[in-house]
Amino acid sequence: MPHLRISEAAALVGVSDDTIRRWIDAEGISTVRDGAGRILVDGVDVAGYAARTQAPEDPTDVRRSARNRFTGIVTRVVADSVMAQVDLQCGPHRVVSLMSAEAARELALEPGSVATAVVKATTVIVETPAGSR
């Protein structure tokens, strides 16, 4: 089961370290201690709270043409022998990726894992409310 430092969890879900500590105290997020005695939180529990928040900053320093990057926590992986569906909660946004089961295994994707969805689309649909002109 993936575990995150309080500061990592806070950055991923766009809240303060103190908010994560309040969730631990008031709402029962599971914790363990690492070898250095630091408190680690259960990534699966943090994923459940991620939808309450703003999307985090992109933590990488990589240049690429794709502008749409969503860093978050894996909330679900459904895989058969060929394909996998990977759900991420990236702040208030749910992102779903379909990939080969082999790729999901190689990336070690499981609920509570940290991952970044990179989207490069040739079609973007824009909607407006009915009656707005």
N, CA and C of each residue as an Amber inpcrd file, in Angstrom:
protein
   399
   0.8500000  -1.1770000   0.0000000   0.0000000   0.0000000   0.0000000
   0.8990000   1.2450000   0.0000000   0.7060000   2.1730000  -0.9400000
   1.5410000   3.3720000  -1.0110000   1.3090000   4.2940000   0.1860000
   2.3880000   4.8770000   0.6610000   2.3060000   5.8660000   1.7240000
   3.0460000   7.1230000   1.2750000   2.5790000   8.2700000   1.7630000
   3.1460000   9.5620000   1.3900000   3.4930000  10.3380000   2.6540000
   4.5470000  11.1510000   2.5730000   4.8180000  12.0860000   3.6720000
   3.6930000  13.1130000   3.6890000   3.4540000  13.6980000   4.8370000
   2.3770000  14.6840000   4.9670000   2.5650000  15.8080000   3.9610000
   3.7890000  16.2860000   3.7980000   4.0320000  17.3890000   2.8590000
   3.7600000  16.9720000   1.4170000   4.0900000  15.7230000   1.0540000
   3.8050000  15.2290000  -0.2970000   2.3020000  15.1500000  -0.5350000
   1.5860000  14.5840000   0.4280000   0.1330000  14.4580000   0.3010000
  -0.5080000  15.8340000   0.1680000  -0.0500000  16.7850000   0.9820000
  -0.6050000  18.1390000   0.9430000  -0.3810000  18.7830000  -0.4220000
   0.8230000  18.6530000  -0.9640000   1.1240000  19.2440000  -2.2740000
   0.2920000  18.6040000  -3.3760000   0.0920000  17.3030000  -3.3000000
  -0.6570000  16.6070000  -4.3490000  -2.1310000  16.9620000  -4.3680000
  -2.7090000  17.2380000  -3.2150000  -4.1320000  17.5560000  -3.1930000
  -4.3830000  19.0540000  -3.0390000  -3.3070000  19.8610000  -2.9960000
  -3.4540000  21.3140000  -3.0050000  -3.9520000  21.9060000  -1.7020000
  -3.5700000  21.3050000  -0.5710000  -3.9430000  21.8420000   0.7360000
  -2.6760000  22.0110000   1.5640000  -2.8120000  22.5940000   2.7460000
  -1.6600000  22.7740000   3.6220000  -1.3480000  21.4870000   4.3790000
  -0.1390000  21.4170000   4.9000000   0.2390000  20.2900000   5.7570000
  -0.7210000  20.1930000   6.9420000  -1.1140000  21.3580000   7.4850000
  -2.0330000  21.3730000   8.6320000  -3.3890000  20.7670000   8.2880000
  -3.8460000  20.9700000   7.0520000  -5.1170000  20.3750000   6.6490000
  -5.0070000  18.8560000   6.6550000  -3.8960000  18.3310000   6.1480000
  -3.6940000  16.8780000   6.1840000  -3.6810000  16.4000000   7.6380000
  -3.0020000  17.1250000   8.5140000  -2.9750000  16.7410000   9.9300000
  -4.3810000  16.7570000  10.5360000  -5.1950000  17.7440000  10.1460000
  -6.5860000  17.7900000  10.6370000  -7.3660000  16.5890000  10.1260000
  -7.1670000  16.2210000   8.8660000  -7.8380000  15.0340000   8.3290000
  -7.4150000  13.7810000   9.0860000  -6.1370000  13.7140000   9.4520000
  -5.6510000  12.5700000  10.2360000  -6.3860000  12.5200000  11.5730000
  -6.4350000  13.6680000  12.2540000  -7.0460000  13.7200000  13.5930000
  -8.5590000  13.5740000  13.5570000  -9.2090000  14.3070000  12.6650000
 -10.6740000  14.3770000  12.6980000 -11.3590000  13.3210000  11.8310000
 -10.7030000  12.8990000  10.7590000 -11.4020000  12.0580000   9.8000000
 -10.7740000  10.6780000   9.6240000  -9.7430000  10.3930000  10.3880000
  -9.2310000   9.0270000  10.4400000  -8.3720000   8.5640000   9.2910000
  -7.6350000   9.4580000   8.6390000  -6.6880000   8.9950000   7.6260000
  -5.6420000   8.1370000   8.3350000  -5.3800000   6.9540000   7.7890000
  -4.4230000   6.0230000   8.3940000  -3.0010000   6.5530000   8.2830000
  -2.2050000   6.3120000   9.3240000  -0.8010000   6.7200000   9.3170000
   0.0890000   5.5730000   9.7860000   1.3520000   5.6610000   9.3730000
   2.4140000   4.7840000   9.8670000   3.6520000   5.6660000  10.0140000
   4.6820000   5.1480000  10.6380000   5.9510000   5.8860000  10.7380000
   6.9940000   5.1830000   9.8800000   7.8400000   5.9890000   9.2100000
   8.9200000   5.3900000   8.4250000  10.1230000   5.1290000   9.3270000
  11.2100000   4.6570000   8.7430000  12.4070000   4.3360000   9.5100000
  13.0140000   5.5180000  10.2410000  12.7660000   6.7300000   9.7340000
  13.2810000   7.9470000  10.3740000  12.2950000   8.5230000  11.3880000
  11.1500000   7.8510000  11.5710000  10.1670000   8.3290000  12.5400000
   9.1660000   9.3370000  11.9950000   9.2360000   9.6420000  10.6940000
   8.2890000  10.5940000  10.0970000   6.9320000   9.9260000   9.9170000
   5.8820000  10.7230000  10.0640000   4.5290000  10.2200000   9.8620000
   4.2550000  10.1330000   8.3670000   3.7600000   8.9750000   7.9370000
   3.3480000   8.7610000   6.5540000   1.8500000   8.5080000   6.5440000
   1.1810000   9.0160000   5.5130000  -0.2570000   8.8070000   5.3910000
  -0.5380000   7.7970000   4.2900000  -1.6490000   7.1070000   4.4280000
  -2.0750000   6.1080000   3.4560000  -2.5160000   6.8150000   2.1770000
  -1.8620000   6.4960000   1.0570000  -2.1900000   7.1310000  -0.2160000
  -3.6250000   6.9000000  -0.6470000  -4.1860000   5.7220000  -0.3180000
  -5.5740000   5.4250000  -0.6740000  -6.5180000   6.3590000   0.0790000
  -6.2600000   6.5770000   1.3790000  -7.0980000   7.4960000   2.1540000
  -7.0190000   8.9130000   1.5950000  -5.8030000   9.3580000   1.2640000
  -5.6290000  10.7130000   0.7210000  -6.3690000  10.8460000  -0.6070000
  -6.3540000   9.7990000  -1.4210000  -7.0580000   9.8360000  -2.7080000
  -8.5390000  10.1100000  -2.5090000  -9.1020000   9.6050000  -1.4240000
 -10.5180000   9.8370000  -1.1470000 -10.8540000  11.2900000  -0.8540000
  -9.8700000  12.0530000  -0.4030000 -10.0920000  13.4600000  -0.0830000
  -9.6670000  14.3950000  -1.2130000  -9.0000000  13.8740000  -2.2250000
  -8.4190000  14.7040000  -3.2730000  -9.4560000  15.5140000  -4.0420000
 -10.6560000  14.9940000  -4.2140000 -11.6760000  15.6980000  -4.9920000
 -12.1330000  16.9860000  -4.3220000 -11.8080000  17.1960000  -3.0780000
 -12.2030000  18.4080000  -2.3490000 -11.3160000  19.6050000  -2.6680000
 -10.2900000  19.4430000  -3.4550000  -9.2140000  20.4240000  -3.5230000
  -8.9590000  20.9740000  -4.9210000  -7.9870000  21.8930000  -4.9990000
  -7.5040000  22.4510000  -6.2640000  -6.4150000  21.5450000  -6.8330000
  -6.2150000  21.5610000  -8.1430000  -5.1580000  20.7600000  -8.7690000
  -3.7860000  21.2740000  -8.3500000  -2.8240000  20.3630000  -8.0970000
  -1.4840000  20.7840000  -7.6820000  -0.6550000  21.2840000  -8.8520000
   0.4450000  21.9750000  -8.5230000   1.4040000  22.4160000  -9.5370000
   2.0910000  21.1910000 -10.1360000   2.5330000  21.3050000 -11.3770000
   3.2870000  20.2340000 -12.0320000   4.6650000  20.1510000 -11.3760000
   5.0300000  18.9920000 -10.8130000   6.2890000  18.8900000 -10.0830000
   7.5200000  18.6240000 -10.9530000   7.3480000  18.4470000 -12.2610000
   8.4860000  18.0720000 -13.0980000   9.1670000  19.2910000 -13.6900000
  10.3580000  19.0580000 -14.1800000  11.1340000  20.1110000 -14.8350000
  11.4280000  19.6920000 -16.2750000  10.4710000  18.9760000 -16.8800000
  10.6520000  18.4420000 -18.2270000   9.9400000  19.3460000 -19.2160000
  10.5850000  19.6320000 -20.3500000   9.9510000  20.4200000 -21.4020000
   9.2860000  19.4750000 -22.3780000   8.0500000  19.8190000 -22.7800000
   7.3250000  18.9790000 -23.7430000   6.2710000  19.8270000 -24.4280000
   5.7720000  19.3250000 -25.5450000   4.7730000  20.0810000 -26.2940000
   3.3900000  19.9770000 -25.6670000   3.1090000  18.9090000 -24.9500000
   1.7950000  18.7610000 -24.3170000   1.6940000  19.7510000 -23.1590000
   0.6510000  20.5390000 -23.1480000   0.4830000  21.5620000 -22.1130000
  -0.4340000  21.1110000 -20.9860000  -1.2180000  20.1060000 -21.2510000
  -2.2190000  19.6860000 -20.2710000  -1.6800000  18.5320000 -19.4380000
  -1.2490000  18.8500000 -18.2300000  -0.6790000  17.8570000 -17.3220000
  -1.4650000  17.9030000 -16.0180000  -1.8190000  16.7410000 -15.5380000
  -2.6240000  16.6380000 -14.3280000  -1.9430000  15.6680000 -13.3700000
  -1.3480000  16.1860000 -12.3210000  -0.7010000  15.3410000 -11.3220000
  -1.6910000  15.0520000 -10.2200000  -1.7510000  13.7960000  -9.8160000
  -2.6860000  13.4270000  -8.7640000  -2.4090000  12.0540000  -8.2120000
  -3.4320000  11.4540000  -7.6750000  -3.3310000  10.1630000  -7.0120000
  -4.1930000   9.1510000  -7.7500000  -3.6320000   7.9810000  -7.9820000
  -4.3900000   6.9020000  -8.6130000  -5.4580000   6.4390000  -7.6200000
  -6.7050000   6.4050000  -8.0810000  -7.8020000   5.9690000  -7.2100000
  -8.3040000   4.5790000  -7.5450000  -8.0250000   4.1090000  -8.7890000
  -8.5200000   2.7920000  -9.1850000  -7.7540000   2.2990000 -10.4000000
  -7.4800000   1.0120000 -10.4270000  -6.8820000   0.3620000 -11.5900000
  -7.6860000  -0.9060000 -11.8510000  -8.2430000  -1.0060000 -13.0670000
  -8.9660000  -2.2100000 -13.4730000  -8.2280000  -2.7540000 -14.6850000
  -7.6820000  -3.9630000 -14.5450000  -6.8800000  -4.5220000 -15.6400000
  -7.2950000  -5.9520000 -15.9330000  -7.2300000  -6.3020000 -17.2110000
  -7.3700000  -7.7080000 -17.5960000  -6.0180000  -8.1250000 -18.1680000
  -5.9750000  -9.1180000 -18.9940000  -4.6900000  -9.5830000 -19.5120000
  -4.1160000  -8.6760000 -20.5990000  -4.9400000  -7.8000000 -21.1710000
  -4.4840000  -6.9600000 -22.2820000  -4.5170000  -5.4680000 -21.9580000
  -5.6290000  -4.9710000 -21.4110000  -5.8260000  -3.5290000 -21.2110000
  -6.0610000  -3.2070000 -19.7400000  -5.8230000  -1.9150000 -19.4040000
  -6.0740000  -1.4290000 -18.0440000  -6.7540000  -0.0730000 -18.1220000
  -7.6580000   0.1660000 -17.1770000  -8.2520000   1.4860000 -16.9820000
  -7.6860000   2.0220000 -15.6850000  -7.0810000   3.2130000 -15.7550000
  -6.4660000   3.8250000 -14.5920000  -7.1900000   5.1390000 -14.3170000
  -7.7550000   5.2660000 -13.1240000  -8.4490000   6.4820000 -12.7070000
  -7.5300000   7.2760000 -11.7860000  -7.3960000   8.5750000 -12.0640000
  -6.6200000   9.4650000 -11.2120000  -7.5380000  10.5690000 -10.7010000
  -7.3310000  10.9830000  -9.4660000  -8.0080000  12.1540000  -8.9290000
  -6.9570000  13.2380000  -8.8580000  -7.0940000  14.2460000  -9.7070000
  -6.1230000  15.3270000  -9.8280000  -6.7860000  16.5970000  -9.3340000
  -6.6770000  16.8520000  -8.0340000  -7.4250000  17.9450000  -7.4350000
  -8.8920000  17.6370000  -7.6150000  -9.6760000  18.5900000  -8.1060000
 -11.1020000  18.3350000  -8.2660000 -11.4440000  17.5650000  -9.5480000
 -10.4240000  17.1950000 -10.3320000 -10.6630000  16.5730000 -11.6280000
 -10.3670000  15.0810000 -11.6060000 -11.2680000  14.3010000 -12.1770000
 -11.0520000  12.8730000 -12.3720000 -10.5450000  12.6910000 -13.7900000
  -9.4200000  12.0090000 -13.9370000  -8.8310000  11.7290000 -15.2370000
  -8.7710000  10.2090000 -15.3930000  -9.2440000   9.7150000 -16.5340000
  -9.2560000   8.2790000 -16.7920000  -8.3590000   7.9990000 -17.9900000
  -7.4630000   7.0250000 -17.8350000  -6.5670000   6.6420000 -18.9200000
  -6.7600000   5.1710000 -19.2440000  -6.8090000   4.8710000 -20.5240000
  -6.8240000   3.4890000 -20.9880000  -5.4450000   3.2000000 -21.5620000
  -4.8260000   2.1220000 -21.1040000  -3.4770000   1.7650000 -21.5370000
  -3.3460000   0.2600000 -21.5250000  -2.2370000  -0.2260000 -22.0270000
  -2.0110000  -1.6700000 -21.9710000  -1.8210000  -2.0900000 -20.5140000
  -2.2350000  -3.3030000 -20.2080000  -2.0340000  -3.8360000 -18.8540000
  -0.5360000  -3.9100000 -18.5590000   0.2690000  -4.2030000 -19.5900000
   1.7180000  -4.2520000 -19.4220000   2.2590000  -2.9040000 -18.9560000
   1.8010000  -1.8110000 -19.5730000   2.2530000  -0.4730000 -19.1800000
   1.8530000  -0.1660000 -17.7400000   0.6270000  -0.4960000 -17.3630000
   0.1770000  -0.2520000 -15.9890000   1.0390000  -1.0120000 -14.9920000
   1.3900000  -2.2570000 -15.3250000   2.2620000  -3.0490000 -14.4380000
   3.6600000  -2.4400000 -14.3660000   4.2210000  -2.0560000 -15.5210000
   5.5720000  -1.4790000 -15.5500000   5.6530000  -0.1830000 -14.7510000
   4.5720000   0.5940000 -14.7740000   4.5310000   1.8410000 -14.0130000
   4.1630000   1.6140000 -12.5480000   3.8460000   0.3690000 -12.1890000
   3.4680000  -0.0040000 -10.8170000   2.2920000   0.8350000 -10.3210000
   1.3100000   1.0390000 -11.1990000   0.1520000   1.8490000 -10.8390000
  -0.7840000   1.0530000  -9.9450000  -1.1450000   1.6500000  -8.8180000
  -2.0840000   1.0620000  -7.8760000  -2.7270000   2.2050000  -7.0980000
  -3.9060000   1.9660000  -6.5170000  -4.5410000   3.0310000  -5.7400000
  -3.5800000   3.5900000  -4.6920000  -3.5280000   4.9280000  -4.6570000
  -2.6350000   5.6240000  -3.7340000  -1.3240000   6.0380000  -4.3500000
  -0.9950000   5.5240000  -5.5470000   0.2430000   5.9080000  -6.2300000
   0.1210000   7.3310000  -6.7620000   1.2390000   8.0220000  -6.8350000
   1.2880000   9.3540000  -7.4270000   1.5870000   9.1920000  -8.9090000
   0.8470000   9.8880000  -9.7570000   1.0530000   9.8010000 -11.2020000
   0.6570000  11.1200000 -11.8540000   1.1430000  11.3350000 -13.0580000
   0.7950000  12.5200000 -13.8340000   0.2080000  12.0750000 -15.1700000
  -0.9830000  12.5680000 -15.4880000  -1.6030000  12.3240000 -16.7800000
  -1.1790000  13.4640000 -17.7090000  -0.6530000  13.1110000 -18.8730000
  -0.2500000  14.1000000 -19.8760000  -1.1970000  13.9460000 -21.0480000
  -1.8760000  15.0450000 -21.4200000  -2.8940000  14.9860000 -22.4650000
  -2.4560000  15.8440000 -23.6430000  -2.3990000  15.2350000 -24.8040000
  -2.1060000  15.9500000 -26.0540000  -3.2330000  15.5940000 -27.0100000
  -4.1420000  16.5180000 -27.2290000  -5.3210000  16.2230000 -28.0370000
  -5.3630000  17.1110000 -29.2690000  -5.8440000  16.5400000 -30.3640000
  -6.0300000  17.3350000 -31.5770000  -7.4270000  17.9260000 -31.6360000
  -8.3250000  17.4210000 -30.8150000  -9.6880000  17.9430000 -30.7650000
 -10.0140000  18.3610000 -29.3370000 -10.4500000  19.5850000 -29.1850000
 -10.9090000  20.0720000 -27.8870000 -12.3070000  20.6320000 -28.0900000
 -13.2450000  20.1340000 -27.3410000 -14.6350000  20.5760000 -27.4510000
 -14.8900000  21.6310000 -26.3910000 -15.4440000  22.7650000 -26.8050000
 -15.7690000  23.8500000 -25.8790000 -17.2770000  23.9920000 -25.8350000
 -17.8230000  24.0710000 -24.6500000 -19.2780000  24.2040000 -24.4690000
 -19.5920000  25.4750000 -23.7300000 -20.7570000  26.0040000 -23.9790000
 -21.2760000  27.1410000 -23.2090000 -22.6940000  26.7980000 -22.7610000
 -23.1770000  27.4560000 -21.7330000 -24.5480000  27.1990000 -21.2890000
 -25.5700000  27.5110000 -22.3760000 -26.6650000  26.7760000 -22.3830000
 -27.7440000  27.0240000 -23.3510000 -28.2450000  28.4580000 -23.1990000
 -28.4930000  29.1070000 -24.3160000 -29.0340000  30.4630000 -24.3020000
 -27.9960000  31.5560000 -24.1710000 -26.7360000  31.2230000 -23.9910000
 -25.7190000  32.2850000 -23.8950000 -25.2030000  32.5860000 -25.2940000
 -25.2580000  33.8430000 -25.6760000 -24.8130000  34.2440000 -27.0050000
 -24.0690000  35.5020000 -26.9490000
